[in-house]
């Protein structure tokens, strides 16, 4: 089954008309995208877009063989003109299947938002799933047979990918292609980095893909350390790296701090960002979690783990520090890094980068700064990928 992506952008296209944002300003050349529209084997058209006939011609195809046009989502604004010779577009009711004379079968997939997803099986038996923007499948049954290709709004609805992975509809060999791309992510290197973190890729408008053909996408790093200063966006970046995976365990090392309203507000902001399918555990006992099998871990953060560890060894008292506290802390850090090295779980950990700022005025502050630097370096040594987040921008230091 052959698929040509006549457009890969959001319904308004990219760049959006009259939008002055930086992402739209840089969306030129291969990064300019028309509204998403898919041509399957020259006979099935999924979604119309302005200028669809010209887009097909630029991609080296004709629409003369199209026997069915299906719409997946409501279209805002004036109705898109149907080119002469094309059949009138329609929809398939949820759960129903449409058999085409060309040998294709199209099943309508129910969604959690207005629109219809389409699961297409080609005459060769290959299967693809196409979801409209801003939607995720509803009522998925487990286990499911993996699709050869899935096209969906990876940036806007990463939880849709997580749901498909949870039931096996997206497996290790599924080619995940991002469509409905909008100005939420700057095109180019940042877009590729974000999609690769979800195990997905994007292609330019006009690209023809063979459904079922092997396409190398970088494996998701098993261990990642995300560093950054205060309010740099490091926690958001860490969460993004796991939001397309199911059943994540969020490990909060800071506790509740009863009575601290400012801390409670911080915790609430983090909780509101997390997908509803994630579980949370509050603990600094990381070694047993790393040693056990289970879903991916997001540890936020190592800085607070270190505070707890230094409390437990009496690091703030010079006499206790010199009398065995320093040695005990080194042993705690070694146990943690050994556990990270041996873990079989996917792990994303967050930590503060404090060594580039003002030198602390107190000896205990300087001790904490130094030990956090050592911890970050030791933890990073065991990770396949290390990121530094500055002003919301993630810089790849390793991987």
C-alpha positions in Angstrom: 0.0 0.0 0.0 1.4 3.4 -1.1 0.6 6.6 0.8 1.3 10.1 -0.5 1.1 12.9 2.1 -0.3 15.8 0.0 -0.2 18.0 3.1 1.1 17.4 6.7 0.1 20.6 8.5 -2.7 21.8 10.8 -6.0 22.7 9.2 -4.9 26.4 8.9 -1.6 25.3 7.4 1.9 26.3 8.4 2.8 29.1 8.4 -0.6 30.3 9.5 -1.9 33.2 7.5 -1.0 36.6 9.1 0.6 34.9 12.2 3.8 36.8 13.3 5.2 34.0 15.6 8.7 32.8 15.3 7.7 29.3 14.2 5.6 30.6 11.4 8.3 33.0 10.3 10.7 30.1 10.0 8.2 27.7 8.3 9.6 28.1 4.8 10.7 25.7 2.1 10.4 22.1 3.3 8.9 23.3 6.5 5.9 24.9 4.9 3.0 22.6 5.2 -0.5 22.6 3.8 -3.4 21.1 5.7 -3.1 17.4 6.1 -4.5 15.3 3.2 -3.6 11.7 2.4 -3.8 9.9 -1.0 -3.8 6.1 -0.6 -2.8 4.0 -3.7 -4.2 6.8 -5.9 -7.8 5.7 -5.2 -8.7 6.8 -1.6 -8.4 10.4 -0.5 -8.5 11.1 3.3 -9.4 14.8 3.9 -9.5 17.6 1.4 -7.4 20.7 1.5 -7.3 23.9 -0.6 -5.4 23.2 -3.9 -5.5 19.4 -3.4 -5.3 18.8 -7.2 -2.2 21.0 -7.5 -0.6 19.3 -4.5 -1.2 15.9 -6.1 0.3 17.1 -9.4 3.4 18.5 -7.6 3.8 15.1 -5.9 3.6 13.4 -9.3 0.1 12.0 -8.9 -3.3 12.5 -10.5 -6.6 12.5 -8.6 -8.3 10.9 -11.6 -8.3 7.5 -10.0 -9.8 8.6 -6.7 -13.0 6.5 -6.0 -13.7 7.6 -2.5 -13.1 10.9 -0.5 -13.5 10.7 3.3 -13.4 13.6 5.8 -12.1 13.0 9.3 -12.8 16.3 11.1 -15.0 19.4 11.0 -13.6 22.1 8.8 -13.8 25.7 10.1 -14.4 28.5 7.6 -15.6 28.2 4.0 -16.1 24.7 2.7 -13.2 23.4 0.7 -14.0 23.2 -3.0 -14.2 19.7 -4.4 -12.2 19.5 -7.6 -14.1 18.5 -10.7 -14.2 14.7 -11.2 -13.8 13.9 -7.6 -16.7 12.1 -5.8 -18.5 14.1 -3.1 -16.7 13.6 0.3 -18.4 11.7 3.1 -17.8 10.0 6.4 -18.1 6.4 7.7 -20.1 6.0 10.9 -18.1 5.0 13.9 -17.5 1.3 14.1 -18.7 0.7 10.5 -16.5 -0.6 7.7 -16.5 0.5 4.1 -15.2 -1.9 1.4 -13.9 -0.3 -1.8 -13.9 -2.0 -5.3 -10.1 -1.4 -5.2 -9.7 -4.0 -2.5 -9.2 -1.5 0.4 -11.2 -1.7 3.6 -11.8 1.4 5.7 -13.0 1.1 9.3 -14.2 4.2 11.2 -12.5 4.5 14.6 -14.4 6.3 17.4 -12.6 9.3 19.0 -12.7 11.3 22.2 -13.3 14.5 20.3 -15.4 15.5 17.3 -14.2 13.7 14.2 -13.6 10.2 12.8 -10.4 8.2 12.6 -9.8 5.7 9.8 -8.1 2.3 9.9 -7.3 1.4 6.3 -6.4 -2.1 5.2 -4.8 -2.4 1.8 -5.2 -5.2 -0.8 -1.8 -6.4 0.4 -3.0 -6.8 4.0 -0.9 -3.8 5.3 -2.7 -1.6 7.8 -2.5 2.1 8.6 -4.4 4.3 11.1 -5.1 8.0 10.5 -6.4 10.2 13.2 -7.6 13.8 12.8 -6.1 16.8 14.7 -6.6 17.1 18.5 -8.1 13.6 18.9 -7.3 10.2 20.5 -9.0 6.9 20.0 -11.9 6.0 22.4 -12.7 2.6 23.7 -9.6 0.7 22.6 -9.6 -3.0 23.2 -6.6 -4.9 24.5 -4.7 -6.6 23.0 -4.7 -5.1 19.5 -2.8 -6.0 16.4 -0.1 -3.4 15.7 -0.5 -1.2 12.7 2.3 -0.9 10.1 1.9 2.9 10.1 0.1 5.4 12.3 -0.4 9.1 11.3 -1.6 11.4 14.1 -1.2 14.6 15.9 1.9 13.6 17.9 2.6 17.1 19.2 -0.9 18.1 20.2 -2.1 14.7 21.5 0.9 12.6 22.6 -1.5 10.8 24.9 -3.2 9.3 21.8 0.2 7.6 21.0 0.4 6.4 24.6 -3.1 4.9 24.4 -2.2 3.0 21.2 1.0 1.8 22.7 -0.8 0.6 25.9 -3.0 -1.8 23.9 -0.3 -2.9 21.4 -1.8 -1.0 18.4 1.6 0.8 18.1 4.5 -1.6 18.5 8.3 -1.5 18.0 8.0 -1.8 14.2 5.1 0.7 13.7 6.1 3.7 11.6 4.7 6.7 13.5 4.4 9.8 11.3 3.4 13.1 12.7 0.8 15.1 10.8 -1.4 18.2 11.6 1.9 20.0 12.4 1.2 23.5 13.7 3.2 26.4 15.1 3.5 24.9 18.6 7.0 23.7 17.8 9.6 25.5 15.8 10.2 23.6 12.5 13.6 22.0 11.9 15.9 20.6 14.5 13.6 21.2 17.5 10.7 19.6 15.7 12.8 16.5 14.8 14.2 16.3 18.4 10.7 16.5 20.0 9.3 13.9 17.6 12.2 11.5 18.0 11.7 11.6 21.7 8.2 10.2 21.0 9.5 7.6 18.6 8.0 9.5 15.6 9.1 11.4 12.6 7.8 14.0 10.1 8.1 14.2 6.4 7.7 17.1 3.9 4.5 17.6 2.0 4.4 15.5 -1.2 6.3 12.6 0.3 5.3 9.1 -0.8 5.7 6.3 1.7 5.3 2.5 1.4 3.2 1.2 4.3 5.0 -1.6 5.9 8.5 -0.7 4.7 11.1 -0.5 7.4 12.0 3.1 8.5 14.7 3.6 11.0 13.6 5.9 13.9 16.0 6.3 16.8 15.2 4.2 19.8 13.9 6.1 22.8 16.8 6.6 25.2 16.4 4.3 28.2 18.1 6.7 30.7 17.9 10.5 30.3 19.1 13.3 32.6 17.5 16.7 32.2 19.4 19.6 33.8 18.5 23.2 34.1 18.2 26.2 36.3 15.2 27.4 38.2 12.1 27.9 36.0 14.2 26.9 33.0 11.5 24.4 31.7 13.5 21.3 32.7 10.5 19.6 34.3 8.3 20.3 31.3 11.0 18.9 29.0 11.3 15.8 31.1 7.5 15.2 31.0 7.4 15.6 27.3 9.9 12.8 26.9 7.4 10.3 28.5 4.0 11.7 27.6 3.6 9.4 24.6 4.3 6.3 26.7 1.7 4.6 28.8 1.6 4.0 32.6 4.4 6.3 33.7 5.4 6.4 37.4 6.1 9.9 38.6 8.6 9.8 41.5 8.3 13.1 43.5 11.3 13.4 45.9 10.2 16.7 47.5 7.3 15.5 49.7 4.3 17.6 50.6 5.8 20.1 53.0 2.6 20.6 55.0 2.0 24.3 55.7 4.2 25.6 52.8 1.6 27.2 50.5 4.1 28.2 47.9 5.4 24.7 47.7 1.9 23.3 47.5 1.2 25.7 44.5 4.3 24.3 42.8 3.3 20.7 43.3 -0.2 21.4 42.0 1.1 23.0 38.8 3.2 19.9 38.2 0.2 17.6 38.9 -2.1 19.4 36.5 0.4 19.0 33.6 0.7 15.2 34.1 -1.5 12.8 32.0 -4.3 11.2 33.9 -2.9 7.8 33.3 0.3 8.5 35.3 0.7 7.4 38.9 2.6 9.3 41.5 4.7 8.1 44.4 6.4 10.4 46.9 9.8 8.9 48.0 13.5 9.4 48.1 14.1 5.7 48.2 15.1 5.4 44.5 17.3 2.3 44.5 14.5 -0.2 45.0 12.4 1.4 42.2 15.3 1.4 39.8 15.9 -2.3 40.6 12.3 -3.4 40.1 10.7 -4.1 36.8 7.8 -1.8 35.8 6.7 1.2 33.8 8.9 4.2 32.9 10.1 6.4 35.8 10.2 10.2 35.9 12.2 11.3 38.9 11.7 14.9 39.8 14.2 15.7 41.1 17.7 14.6 42.1 18.4 18.0 43.8 15.8 17.2 46.4 17.0 13.6 46.7 20.4 15.0 47.5 18.9 17.3 50.2 17.3 14.3 51.8 20.5 12.3 51.6 22.6 15.1 53.1 20.1 15.5 55.9 20.4 11.8 56.7 24.2 11.8 57.0 24.4 15.1 58.9 26.1 16.9 56.1 25.2 20.3 57.5 27.3 19.9 60.6 31.1 20.2 60.0 32.0 17.7 62.7 29.6 15.1 61.5 30.6 15.7 57.9 34.3 15.2 58.7 33.6 12.3 61.0 31.9 10.1 58.4 29.1 12.1 56.8 31.0 12.8 53.6 32.0 9.1 53.3 28.4 8.0 53.9 27.1 10.4 51.2 29.5 9.1 48.7 28.2 5.6 49.4 24.6 6.8 48.9 25.5 8.4 45.6 27.4 5.3 44.5 24.4 3.1 45.3 22.2 5.3 43.3 24.4 5.4 40.2 24.9 1.7 40.4 21.2 1.2 40.4 20.8 3.5 37.4 23.5 1.6 35.5 21.7 -1.8 36.2 18.1 -0.7 35.7 16.0 -2.2 33.0 13.4 0.5 33.2 13.1 3.6 31.1 14.2 6.5 33.4 14.0 10.3 33.0 15.5 12.2 35.9 15.5 16.0 36.5 18.2 17.9 38.4 19.2 21.5 39.0 22.3 23.0 37.4 23.5 25.3 40.1 27.3 25.6 39.5 27.1 28.5 37.1 25.4 31.0 39.4 26.3 33.0 42.4 28.7 31.4 44.9 26.7 30.6 48.0 27.5 32.8 51.0 27.6 29.9 53.5 29.8 26.8 53.9 26.7 24.5 53.9 25.5 26.2 50.7 28.8 25.7 49.0 28.9 22.1 50.2 25.5 21.4 48.7 26.4 23.1 45.4 29.6 21.0 45.1 27.9 17.7 46.0 25.1 18.4 43.5 27.6 19.0 40.8 29.3 15.7 41.6 26.0 13.9 41.7 24.9 15.3 38.3 28.2 14.3 36.8 28.0 10.8 38.2 24.4 10.3 37.2 25.0 11.7 33.7 27.8 9.2 33.2 25.2 6.4 33.4 22.7 8.0 30.9 22.4 7.5 27.2 21.1 11.1 26.8 21.8 14.3 28.8 20.0 17.6 28.1 20.6 21.1 29.4 17.5 23.3 29.4 18.1 27.1 29.1 15.2 29.5 28.8 13.0 26.7 27.7 15.4 25.5 25.0 16.8 22.0 25.3 20.5 21.6 24.4 21.6 18.0 23.8 24.8 17.4 25.7 24.9 13.6 25.0 22.9 11.3 22.8 
